[in-house]
Amino acid sequence: LVGSVLGVGMARGIGALDLRVVMNIIISWLVTLPAGAVLSIVFFFFLKGIFG
């Protein structure tokens, strides 16, 4: 989906890209990985505390 948004935008010219959408995509990529890592650590220690 992301590739198609950027690909169509580039095919139509750089002016056709909605830079707010592109920035939202980039920000979501940057937030997703650390958030997933933090949640994994939290769940690991939570479950380790319950099940030993």
PDBQT receptor file of N, H, CA, C and O in Angstrom, charges set to zero:
ATOM      1  N   LEU A   1       0.829  -1.192   0.000  1.00  0.00    +0.000 N 
ATOM      2  CA  LEU A   1       0.000   0.000   0.000  1.00  0.00    +0.000 C 
ATOM      3  C   LEU A   1       0.870   1.251   0.000  1.00  0.00    +0.000 C 
ATOM      4  O   LEU A   1       0.609   2.191  -0.751  1.00  0.00    +0.000 OA
ATOM      5  N   VAL A   2       1.882   1.267   0.823  1.00  0.00    +0.000 N 
ATOM      6  H   VAL A   2       2.094   0.503   1.433  1.00  0.00    +0.000 HD
ATOM      7  CA  VAL A   2       2.757   2.434   0.894  1.00  0.00    +0.000 C 
ATOM      8  C   VAL A   2       3.514   2.608  -0.410  1.00  0.00    +0.000 C 
ATOM      9  O   VAL A   2       3.645   3.721  -0.919  1.00  0.00    +0.000 OA
ATOM     10  N   GLY A   3       4.006   1.512  -0.941  1.00  0.00    +0.000 N 
ATOM     11  H   GLY A   3       3.899   0.608  -0.527  1.00  0.00    +0.000 HD
ATOM     12  CA  GLY A   3       4.721   1.580  -2.211  1.00  0.00    +0.000 C 
ATOM     13  C   GLY A   3       3.841   2.078  -3.334  1.00  0.00    +0.000 C 
ATOM     14  O   GLY A   3       4.298   2.823  -4.201  1.00  0.00    +0.000 OA
ATOM     15  N   SER A   4       2.587   1.676  -3.328  1.00  0.00    +0.000 N 
ATOM     16  H   SER A   4       2.215   1.071  -2.624  1.00  0.00    +0.000 HD
ATOM     17  CA  SER A   4       1.690   2.126  -4.390  1.00  0.00    +0.000 C 
ATOM     18  C   SER A   4       1.385   3.612  -4.252  1.00  0.00    +0.000 C 
ATOM     19  O   SER A   4       1.291   4.315  -5.259  1.00  0.00    +0.000 OA
ATOM     20  N   VAL A   5       1.230   4.098  -3.038  1.00  0.00    +0.000 N 
ATOM     21  H   VAL A   5       1.306   3.527  -2.221  1.00  0.00    +0.000 HD
ATOM     22  CA  VAL A   5       0.991   5.534  -2.836  1.00  0.00    +0.000 C 
ATOM     23  C   VAL A   5       2.179   6.338  -3.344  1.00  0.00    +0.000 C 
ATOM     24  O   VAL A   5       2.008   7.315  -4.074  1.00  0.00    +0.000 OA
ATOM     25  N   LEU A   6       3.371   5.927  -2.962  1.00  0.00    +0.000 N 
ATOM     26  H   LEU A   6       3.509   5.133  -2.369  1.00  0.00    +0.000 HD
ATOM     27  CA  LEU A   6       4.561   6.647  -3.406  1.00  0.00    +0.000 C 
ATOM     28  C   LEU A   6       4.811   6.460  -4.894  1.00  0.00    +0.000 C 
ATOM     29  O   LEU A   6       5.210   7.403  -5.576  1.00  0.00    +0.000 OA
ATOM     30  N   GLY A   7       4.580   5.255  -5.406  1.00  0.00    +0.000 N 
ATOM     31  H   GLY A   7       4.256   4.489  -4.852  1.00  0.00    +0.000 HD
ATOM     32  CA  GLY A   7       4.805   4.988  -6.827  1.00  0.00    +0.000 C 
ATOM     33  C   GLY A   7       3.890   5.792  -7.723  1.00  0.00    +0.000 C 
ATOM     34  O   GLY A   7       4.345   6.371  -8.710  1.00  0.00    +0.000 OA
ATOM     35  N   VAL A   8       2.619   5.838  -7.403  1.00  0.00    +0.000 N 
ATOM     36  H   VAL A   8       2.249   5.367  -6.601  1.00  0.00    +0.000 HD
ATOM     37  CA  VAL A   8       1.679   6.624  -8.203  1.00  0.00    +0.000 C 
ATOM     38  C   VAL A   8       2.025   8.104  -8.105  1.00  0.00    +0.000 C 
ATOM     39  O   VAL A   8       1.968   8.830  -9.097  1.00  0.00    +0.000 OA
ATOM     40  N   GLY A   9       2.379   8.540  -6.920  1.00  0.00    +0.000 N 
ATOM     41  H   GLY A   9       2.425   7.951  -6.114  1.00  0.00    +0.000 HD
ATOM     42  CA  GLY A   9       2.769   9.941  -6.759  1.00  0.00    +0.000 C 
ATOM     43  C   GLY A   9       3.992  10.295  -7.568  1.00  0.00    +0.000 C 
ATOM     44  O   GLY A   9       4.044  11.365  -8.175  1.00  0.00    +0.000 OA
ATOM     45  N   MET A  10       4.977   9.419  -7.589  1.00  0.00    +0.000 N 
ATOM     46  H   MET A  10       4.935   8.550  -7.096  1.00  0.00    +0.000 HD
ATOM     47  CA  MET A  10       6.193   9.680  -8.362  1.00  0.00    +0.000 C 
ATOM     48  C   MET A  10       5.914   9.620  -9.857  1.00  0.00    +0.000 C 
ATOM     49  O   MET A  10       6.492  10.387 -10.627  1.00  0.00    +0.000 OA
ATOM     50  N   ALA A  11       5.036   8.716 -10.273  1.00  0.00    +0.000 N 
ATOM     51  H   ALA A  11       4.566   8.093  -9.647  1.00  0.00    +0.000 HD
ATOM     52  CA  ALA A  11       4.706   8.610 -11.697  1.00  0.00    +0.000 C 
ATOM     53  C   ALA A  11       3.989   9.865 -12.185  1.00  0.00    +0.000 C 
ATOM     54  O   ALA A  11       4.169  10.284 -13.328  1.00  0.00    +0.000 OA
ATOM     55  N   ARG A  12       3.185  10.456 -11.325  1.00  0.00    +0.000 N 
ATOM     56  H   ARG A  12       3.039  10.115 -10.396  1.00  0.00    +0.000 HD
ATOM     57  CA  ARG A  12       2.452  11.675 -11.697  1.00  0.00    +0.000 C 
ATOM     58  C   ARG A  12       3.292  12.922 -11.492  1.00  0.00    +0.000 C 
ATOM     59  O   ARG A  12       2.900  14.011 -11.912  1.00  0.00    +0.000 OA
ATOM     60  N   GLY A  13       4.419  12.777 -10.866  1.00  0.00    +0.000 N 
ATOM     61  H   GLY A  13       4.737  11.893 -10.525  1.00  0.00    +0.000 HD
ATOM     62  CA  GLY A  13       5.285  13.917 -10.589  1.00  0.00    +0.000 C 
ATOM     63  C   GLY A  13       5.334  14.179  -9.100  1.00  0.00    +0.000 C 
ATOM     64  O   GLY A  13       4.381  13.905  -8.369  1.00  0.00    +0.000 OA
ATOM     65  N   ILE A  14       6.449  14.710  -8.667  1.00  0.00    +0.000 N 
ATOM     66  H   ILE A  14       7.223  14.932  -9.260  1.00  0.00    +0.000 HD
ATOM     67  CA  ILE A  14       6.659  14.912  -7.234  1.00  0.00    +0.000 C 
ATOM     68  C   ILE A  14       5.619  15.862  -6.647  1.00  0.00    +0.000 C 
ATOM     69  O   ILE A  14       5.303  15.783  -5.460  1.00  0.00    +0.000 OA
ATOM     70  N   GLY A  15       5.094  16.747  -7.467  1.00  0.00    +0.000 N 
ATOM     71  H   GLY A  15       5.350  16.811  -8.431  1.00  0.00    +0.000 HD
ATOM     72  CA  GLY A  15       4.075  17.677  -6.994  1.00  0.00    +0.000 C 
ATOM     73  C   GLY A  15       2.756  17.002  -6.676  1.00  0.00    +0.000 C 
ATOM     74  O   GLY A  15       1.941  17.554  -5.937  1.00  0.00    +0.000 OA
ATOM     75  N   ALA A  16       2.535  15.810  -7.226  1.00  0.00    +0.000 N 
ATOM     76  H   ALA A  16       3.197  15.362  -7.826  1.00  0.00    +0.000 HD
ATOM     77  CA  ALA A  16       1.279  15.096  -6.994  1.00  0.00    +0.000 C 
ATOM     78  C   ALA A  16       1.258  14.391  -5.642  1.00  0.00    +0.000 C 
ATOM     79  O   ALA A  16       0.199  13.969  -5.177  1.00  0.00    +0.000 OA
ATOM     80  N   LEU A  17       2.419  14.262  -5.012  1.00  0.00    +0.000 N 
ATOM     81  H   LEU A  17       3.279  14.605  -5.390  1.00  0.00    +0.000 HD
ATOM     82  CA  LEU A  17       2.476  13.608  -3.707  1.00  0.00    +0.000 C 
ATOM     83  C   LEU A  17       1.931  14.534  -2.626  1.00  0.00    +0.000 C 
ATOM     84  O   LEU A  17       2.261  15.719  -2.584  1.00  0.00    +0.000 OA
ATOM     85  N   ASP A  18       1.109  13.989  -1.771  1.00  0.00    +0.000 N 
ATOM     86  H   ASP A  18       0.841  13.027  -1.805  1.00  0.00    +0.000 HD
ATOM     87  CA  ASP A  18       0.646  14.732  -0.602  1.00  0.00    +0.000 C 
ATOM     88  C   ASP A  18       1.682  14.506   0.495  1.00  0.00    +0.000 C 
ATOM     89  O   ASP A  18       1.732  13.439   1.107  1.00  0.00    +0.000 OA
ATOM     90  N   LEU A  19       2.496  15.508   0.729  1.00  0.00    +0.000 N 
ATOM     91  H   LEU A  19       2.455  16.374   0.231  1.00  0.00    +0.000 HD
ATOM     92  CA  LEU A  19       3.612  15.341   1.648  1.00  0.00    +0.000 C 
ATOM     93  C   LEU A  19       3.159  15.089   3.083  1.00  0.00    +0.000 C 
ATOM     94  O   LEU A  19       3.898  14.487   3.861  1.00  0.00    +0.000 OA
ATOM     95  N   ARG A  20       1.966  15.536   3.444  1.00  0.00    +0.000 N 
ATOM     96  H   ARG A  20       1.366  16.025   2.811  1.00  0.00    +0.000 HD
ATOM     97  CA  ARG A  20       1.453  15.224   4.785  1.00  0.00    +0.000 C 
ATOM     98  C   ARG A  20       1.225  13.729   4.935  1.00  0.00    +0.000 C 
ATOM     99  O   ARG A  20       1.516  13.154   5.984  1.00  0.00    +0.000 OA
ATOM    100  N   VAL A  21       0.706  13.100   3.887  1.00  0.00    +0.000 N 
ATOM    101  H   VAL A  21       0.470  13.567   3.035  1.00  0.00    +0.000 HD
ATOM    102  CA  VAL A  21       0.483  11.650   3.931  1.00  0.00    +0.000 C 
ATOM    103  C   VAL A  21       1.818  10.925   4.015  1.00  0.00    +0.000 C 
ATOM    104  O   VAL A  21       1.968   9.986   4.797  1.00  0.00    +0.000 OA
ATOM    105  N   VAL A  22       2.784  11.353   3.216  1.00  0.00    +0.000 N 
ATOM    106  H   VAL A  22       2.661  12.116   2.581  1.00  0.00    +0.000 HD
ATOM    107  CA  VAL A  22       4.108  10.728   3.231  1.00  0.00    +0.000 C 
ATOM    108  C   VAL A  22       4.750  10.882   4.611  1.00  0.00    +0.000 C 
ATOM    109  O   VAL A  22       5.339   9.932   5.127  1.00  0.00    +0.000 OA
ATOM    110  N   MET A  23       4.643  12.062   5.207  1.00  0.00    +0.000 N 
ATOM    111  H   MET A  23       4.165  12.834   4.788  1.00  0.00    +0.000 HD
ATOM    112  CA  MET A  23       5.215  12.274   6.539  1.00  0.00    +0.000 C 
ATOM    113  C   MET A  23       4.509  11.417   7.592  1.00  0.00    +0.000 C 
ATOM    114  O   MET A  23       5.157  10.901   8.502  1.00  0.00    +0.000 OA
ATOM    115  N   ASN A  24       3.197  11.263   7.476  1.00  0.00    +0.000 N 
ATOM    116  H   ASN A  24       2.671  11.682   6.737  1.00  0.00    +0.000 HD
ATOM    117  CA  ASN A  24       2.474  10.388   8.411  1.00  0.00    +0.000 C 
ATOM    118  C   ASN A  24       2.936   8.948   8.283  1.00  0.00    +0.000 C 
ATOM    119  O   ASN A  24       3.052   8.244   9.286  1.00  0.00    +0.000 OA
ATOM    120  N   ILE A  25       3.201   8.504   7.068  1.00  0.00    +0.000 N 
ATOM    121  H   ILE A  25       3.107   9.076   6.253  1.00  0.00    +0.000 HD
ATOM    122  CA  ILE A  25       3.693   7.141   6.844  1.00  0.00    +0.000 C 
ATOM    123  C   ILE A  25       5.069   6.971   7.478  1.00  0.00    +0.000 C 
ATOM    124  O   ILE A  25       5.322   5.977   8.159  1.00  0.00    +0.000 OA
ATOM    125  N   ILE A  26       5.953   7.932   7.259  1.00  0.00    +0.000 N 
ATOM    126  H   ILE A  26       5.747   8.739   6.706  1.00  0.00    +0.000 HD
ATOM    127  CA  ILE A  26       7.311   7.849   7.803  1.00  0.00    +0.000 C 
ATOM    128  C   ILE A  26       7.278   7.868   9.329  1.00  0.00    +0.000 C 
ATOM    129  O   ILE A  26       7.977   7.089   9.977  1.00  0.00    +0.000 OA
ATOM    130  N   ILE A  27       6.471   8.752   9.899  1.00  0.00    +0.000 N 
ATOM    131  H   ILE A  27       5.904   9.385   9.372  1.00  0.00    +0.000 HD
ATOM    132  CA  ILE A  27       6.366   8.824  11.362  1.00  0.00    +0.000 C 
ATOM    133  C   ILE A  27       5.819   7.519  11.931  1.00  0.00    +0.000 C 
ATOM    134  O   ILE A  27       6.286   7.041  12.964  1.00  0.00    +0.000 OA
ATOM    135  N   SER A  28       4.827   6.945  11.252  1.00  0.00    +0.000 N 
ATOM    136  H   SER A  28       4.447   7.333  10.412  1.00  0.00    +0.000 HD
ATOM    137  CA  SER A  28       4.271   5.681  11.749  1.00  0.00    +0.000 C 
ATOM    138  C   SER A  28       5.300   4.565  11.682  1.00  0.00    +0.000 C 
ATOM    139  O   SER A  28       5.322   3.700  12.557  1.00  0.00    +0.000 OA
ATOM    140  N   TRP A  29       6.160   4.564  10.657  1.00  0.00    +0.000 N 
ATOM    141  H   TRP A  29       6.142   5.267   9.946  1.00  0.00    +0.000 HD
ATOM    142  CA  TRP A  29       7.235   3.577  10.592  1.00  0.00    +0.000 C 
ATOM    143  C   TRP A  29       8.203   3.766  11.751  1.00  0.00    +0.000 C 
ATOM    144  O   TRP A  29       8.638   2.793  12.367  1.00  0.00    +0.000 OA
ATOM    145  N   LEU A  30       8.541   5.013  12.047  1.00  0.00    +0.000 N 
ATOM    146  H   LEU A  30       8.189   5.804  11.546  1.00  0.00    +0.000 HD
ATOM    147  CA  LEU A  30       9.511   5.283  13.105  1.00  0.00    +0.000 C 
ATOM    148  C   LEU A  30       8.957   4.973  14.493  1.00  0.00    +0.000 C 
ATOM    149  O   LEU A  30       9.718   4.635  15.400  1.00  0.00    +0.000 OA
ATOM    150  N   VAL A  31       7.650   5.083  14.666  1.00  0.00    +0.000 N 
ATOM    151  H   VAL A  31       7.032   5.357  13.930  1.00  0.00    +0.000 HD
ATOM    152  CA  VAL A  31       7.035   4.834  15.975  1.00  0.00    +0.000 C 
ATOM    153  C   VAL A  31       6.744   3.350  16.181  1.00  0.00    +0.000 C 
ATOM    154  O   VAL A  31       6.832   2.854  17.304  1.00  0.00    +0.000 OA
ATOM    155  N   THR A  32       6.402   2.647  15.123  1.00  0.00    +0.000 N 
ATOM    156  H   THR A  32       6.330   3.050  14.211  1.00  0.00    +0.000 HD
ATOM    157  CA  THR A  32       5.944   1.265  15.241  1.00  0.00    +0.000 C 
ATOM    158  C   THR A  32       7.006   0.330  15.803  1.00  0.00    +0.000 C 
ATOM    159  O   THR A  32       6.708  -0.462  16.697  1.00  0.00    +0.000 OA
ATOM    160  N   LEU A  33       8.220   0.399  15.310  1.00  0.00    +0.000 N 
ATOM    161  H   LEU A  33       8.462   1.043  14.584  1.00  0.00    +0.000 HD
ATOM    162  CA  LEU A  33       9.257  -0.536  15.755  1.00  0.00    +0.000 C 
ATOM    163  C   LEU A  33       9.605  -0.358  17.238  1.00  0.00    +0.000 C 
ATOM    164  O   LEU A  33       9.596  -1.347  17.971  1.00  0.00    +0.000 OA
ATOM    165  N   PRO A  34       9.909   0.852  17.709  1.00  0.00    +0.000 N 
ATOM    166  CA  PRO A  34      10.183   0.987  19.147  1.00  0.00    +0.000 C 
ATOM    167  C   PRO A  34       8.972   0.661  20.023  1.00  0.00    +0.000 C 
ATOM    168  O   PRO A  34       9.127   0.081  21.098  1.00  0.00    +0.000 OA
ATOM    169  N   ALA A  35       7.780   1.024  19.579  1.00  0.00    +0.000 N 
ATOM    170  H   ALA A  35       7.653   1.495  18.705  1.00  0.00    +0.000 HD
ATOM    171  CA  ALA A  35       6.582   0.718  20.365  1.00  0.00    +0.000 C 
ATOM    172  C   ALA A  35       6.388  -0.789  20.475  1.00  0.00    +0.000 C 
ATOM    173  O   ALA A  35       6.048  -1.294  21.545  1.00  0.00    +0.000 OA
ATOM    174  N   GLY A  36       6.599  -1.502  19.388  1.00  0.00    +0.000 N 
ATOM    175  H   GLY A  36       6.875  -1.091  18.519  1.00  0.00    +0.000 HD
ATOM    176  CA  GLY A  36       6.496  -2.959  19.417  1.00  0.00    +0.000 C 
ATOM    177  C   GLY A  36       7.539  -3.581  20.329  1.00  0.00    +0.000 C 
ATOM    178  O   GLY A  36       7.257  -4.541  21.046  1.00  0.00    +0.000 OA
ATOM    179  N   ALA A  37       8.751  -3.027  20.297  1.00  0.00    +0.000 N 
ATOM    180  H   ALA A  37       8.980  -2.247  19.715  1.00  0.00    +0.000 HD
ATOM    181  CA  ALA A  37       9.815  -3.544  21.160  1.00  0.00    +0.000 C 
ATOM    182  C   ALA A  37       9.485  -3.315  22.633  1.00  0.00    +0.000 C 
ATOM    183  O   ALA A  37       9.663  -4.209  23.461  1.00  0.00    +0.000 OA
ATOM    184  N   VAL A  38       9.009  -2.124  22.953  1.00  0.00    +0.000 N 
ATOM    185  H   VAL A  38       8.864  -1.398  22.281  1.00  0.00    +0.000 HD
ATOM    186  CA  VAL A  38       8.662  -1.818  24.344  1.00  0.00    +0.000 C 
ATOM    187  C   VAL A  38       7.522  -2.711  24.824  1.00  0.00    +0.000 C 
ATOM    188  O   VAL A  38       7.576  -3.237  25.936  1.00  0.00    +0.000 OA
ATOM    189  N   LEU A  39       6.498  -2.886  24.002  1.00  0.00    +0.000 N 
ATOM    190  H   LEU A  39       6.454  -2.459  23.099  1.00  0.00    +0.000 HD
ATOM    191  CA  LEU A  39       5.387  -3.761  24.390  1.00  0.00    +0.000 C 
ATOM    192  C   LEU A  39       5.851  -5.201  24.577  1.00  0.00    +0.000 C 
ATOM    193  O   LEU A  39       5.384  -5.889  25.485  1.00  0.00    +0.000 OA
ATOM    194  N   SER A  40       6.758  -5.657  23.733  1.00  0.00    +0.000 N 
ATOM    195  H   SER A  40       7.137  -5.098  22.996  1.00  0.00    +0.000 HD
ATOM    196  CA  SER A  40       7.291  -7.015  23.874  1.00  0.00    +0.000 C 
ATOM    197  C   SER A  40       8.022  -7.184  25.198  1.00  0.00    +0.000 C 
ATOM    198  O   SER A  40       7.864  -8.200  25.876  1.00  0.00    +0.000 OA
ATOM    199  N   ILE A  41       8.817  -6.197  25.561  1.00  0.00    +0.000 N 
ATOM    200  H   ILE A  41       8.946  -5.372  25.010  1.00  0.00    +0.000 HD
ATOM    201  CA  ILE A  41       9.550  -6.257  26.830  1.00  0.00    +0.000 C 
ATOM    202  C   ILE A  41       8.583  -6.256  28.013  1.00  0.00    +0.000 C 
ATOM    203  O   ILE A  41       8.751  -7.024  28.960  1.00  0.00    +0.000 OA
ATOM    204  N   VAL A  42       7.575  -5.393  27.951  1.00  0.00    +0.000 N 
ATOM    205  H   VAL A  42       7.439  -4.769  27.182  1.00  0.00    +0.000 HD
ATOM    206  CA  VAL A  42       6.591  -5.316  29.038  1.00  0.00    +0.000 C 
ATOM    207  C   VAL A  42       5.863  -6.645  29.198  1.00  0.00    +0.000 C 
ATOM    208  O   VAL A  42       5.745  -7.160  30.310  1.00  0.00    +0.000 OA
ATOM    209  N   PHE A  43       5.374  -7.202  28.092  1.00  0.00    +0.000 N 
ATOM    210  H   PHE A  43       5.469  -6.784  27.188  1.00  0.00    +0.000 HD
ATOM    211  CA  PHE A  43       4.659  -8.476  28.170  1.00  0.00    +0.000 C 
ATOM    212  C   PHE A  43       5.571  -9.607  28.620  1.00  0.00    +0.000 C 
ATOM    213  O   PHE A  43       5.137 -10.493  29.357  1.00  0.00    +0.000 OA
ATOM    214  N   PHE A  44       6.828  -9.593  28.190  1.00  0.00    +0.000 N 
ATOM    215  H   PHE A  44       7.181  -8.873  27.591  1.00  0.00    +0.000 HD
ATOM    216  CA  PHE A  44       7.770 -10.623  28.601  1.00  0.00    +0.000 C 
ATOM    217  C   PHE A  44       7.919 -10.646  30.118  1.00  0.00    +0.000 C 
ATOM    218  O   PHE A  44       7.781 -11.693  30.750  1.00  0.00    +0.000 OA
ATOM    219  N   PHE A  45       8.202  -9.474  30.694  1.00  0.00    +0.000 N 
ATOM    220  H   PHE A  45       8.314  -8.624  30.180  1.00  0.00    +0.000 HD
ATOM    221  CA  PHE A  45       8.410  -9.438  32.140  1.00  0.00    +0.000 C 
ATOM    222  C   PHE A  45       7.115  -9.669  32.909  1.00  0.00    +0.000 C 
ATOM    223  O   PHE A  45       7.138 -10.257  33.991  1.00  0.00    +0.000 OA
ATOM    224  N   PHE A  46       5.998  -9.222  32.374  1.00  0.00    +0.000 N 
ATOM    225  H   PHE A  46       5.979  -8.745  31.496  1.00  0.00    +0.000 HD
ATOM    226  CA  PHE A  46       4.707  -9.473  33.005  1.00  0.00    +0.000 C 
ATOM    227  C   PHE A  46       4.423 -10.972  33.057  1.00  0.00    +0.000 C 
ATOM    228  O   PHE A  46       4.072 -11.506  34.110  1.00  0.00    +0.000 OA
ATOM    229  N   LEU A  47       4.573 -11.642  31.933  1.00  0.00    +0.000 N 
ATOM    230  H   LEU A  47       4.858 -11.209  31.078  1.00  0.00    +0.000 HD
ATOM    231  CA  LEU A  47       4.304 -13.081  31.885  1.00  0.00    +0.000 C 
ATOM    232  C   LEU A  47       5.358 -13.876  32.643  1.00  0.00    +0.000 C 
ATOM    233  O   LEU A  47       5.052 -14.913  33.233  1.00  0.00    +0.000 OA
ATOM    234  N   LYS A  48       6.601 -13.393  32.629  1.00  0.00    +0.000 N 
ATOM    235  H   LYS A  48       6.850 -12.551  32.150  1.00  0.00    +0.000 HD
ATOM    236  CA  LYS A  48       7.649 -14.057  33.399  1.00  0.00    +0.000 C 
ATOM    237  C   LYS A  48       7.345 -13.970  34.893  1.00  0.00    +0.000 C 
ATOM    238  O   LYS A  48       7.599 -14.918  35.636  1.00  0.00    +0.000 OA
ATOM    239  N   GLY A  49       6.807 -12.843  35.331  1.00  0.00    +0.000 N 
ATOM    240  H   GLY A  49       6.601 -12.073  34.728  1.00  0.00    +0.000 HD
ATOM    241  CA  GLY A  49       6.433 -12.691  36.737  1.00  0.00    +0.000 C 
ATOM    242  C   GLY A  49       5.279 -13.600  37.125  1.00  0.00    +0.000 C 
ATOM    243  O   GLY A  49       5.231 -14.095  38.251  1.00  0.00    +0.000 OA
ATOM    244  N   ILE A  50       4.349 -13.824  36.204  1.00  0.00    +0.000 N 
ATOM    245  H   ILE A  50       4.388 -13.422  35.289  1.00  0.00    +0.000 HD
ATOM    246  CA  ILE A  50       3.196 -14.681  36.492  1.00  0.00    +0.000 C 
ATOM    247  C   ILE A  50       3.584 -16.153  36.468  1.00  0.00    +0.000 C 
ATOM    248  O   ILE A  50       3.250 -16.903  37.385  1.00  0.00    +0.000 OA
ATOM    249  N   PHE A  51       4.287 -16.564  35.421  1.00  0.00    +0.000 N 
ATOM    250  H   PHE A  51       4.558 -15.955  34.676  1.00  0.00    +0.000 HD
ATOM    251  CA  PHE A  51       4.578 -17.987  35.218  1.00  0.00    +0.000 C 
ATOM    252  C   PHE A  51       5.967 -18.394  35.688  1.00  0.00    +0.000 C 
ATOM    253  O   PHE A  51       6.308 -19.577  35.653  1.00  0.00    +0.000 OA
ATOM    254  N   GLY A  52       6.758 -17.449  36.118  1.00  0.00    +0.000 N 
ATOM    255  H   GLY A  52       6.481 -16.488  36.146  1.00  0.00    +0.000 HD
ATOM    256  CA  GLY A  52       8.066 -17.755  36.667  1.00  0.00    +0.000 C 
ATOM    257  C   GLY A  52       9.027 -18.137  35.629  1.00  0.00    +0.000 C 
ATOM    258  O   GLY A  52      10.184 -18.427  35.935  1.00  0.00    +0.000 OA
TER     259      GLY A  52
